[in-house]
């Protein structure tokens, strides 16, 4: 069983975001980067599966050299090896094209449900379409039975169980598992594991940034006495124009 796990490197949610070059470039200076939490779940589950059934786990990320420490964390968690596509992740279509180019020889491709920076939730579906593989999205349980993937998904009013033949693309939702914490042995072993840097394909390189803008600053909070409902209604109606 060969599993490819897609890992996105994202800013920590507490990071203060700024831009450079007339607001056309995200300023990476001083930013604390982390592994995307949903991808961390998919990596953990992939490792658990291969430890039970055998096989290998390769992580892939699209990024420049400053993402290497996060890739090394994935290797420390237990991944066999890693691929870094040497390019900036411009948009979902471009990222999916890079992954699909490397994923053809794998049995499973794992992703998170979305990255916490852009929250697009597009890559898994685009990769599946480019490879012409089935997709199981936002799985909260993933198992392998008789060379099939068996996954559970939360839906309105209940839970859905889905089966798919291999190869397959599958994305992780929260509650899938507890993310694995690298131990000292894993950290030491990660130093010698292969991290292969490959050139990017030029497919779907369409996006050009005109300008980034920060959202408006939050205004102050108005405190209304719990017994003064009329004042609250007046503010909502006349000032905020909510009804």
Number of C-alpha atoms within 10 A of each C-alpha: 13 18 26 28 32 28 27 29 24 19 18 15 12 8 11 10 14 15 16 12 9 9 15 14 14 13 13 14 9 9 15 13 17 18 21 21 22 24 27 26 26 29 30 21 23 26 23 16 19 16 13 9 11 12 14 19 27 24 25 25 25 25 20 14 11 11 19 16 14 19 26 24 19 30 27 23 24 28 25 18 21 25 20 23 23 19 18 12 18 16 17 19 20 23 28 24 22 26 27 16 15 14 21 13 11 17 16 23 29 25 29 29 25 22 21 19 13 10 9 12 18 16 24 25 20 21 26 20 15 14 17 12 17 17 19 23 21 24 24 18 18 23 14 15 9 7 12 14 20 18 20 19 19 14 9 6 6 7 11 12 12 14 15 18 14 14 22 21 29 26 27 28 23 16 12 19 17 11 17 17 14 16 11 11 11 18 17 13 14 23 13 11 16 14 20 12 17 14 10 19 16 10 13 15 13 10 11 9 9 9 13 14 9 9 6 6 6 6 6 6 6 8 7 12 9 7 8 9 10 10 12 15 14 12 14 13 12 10 9 10 9 9 7
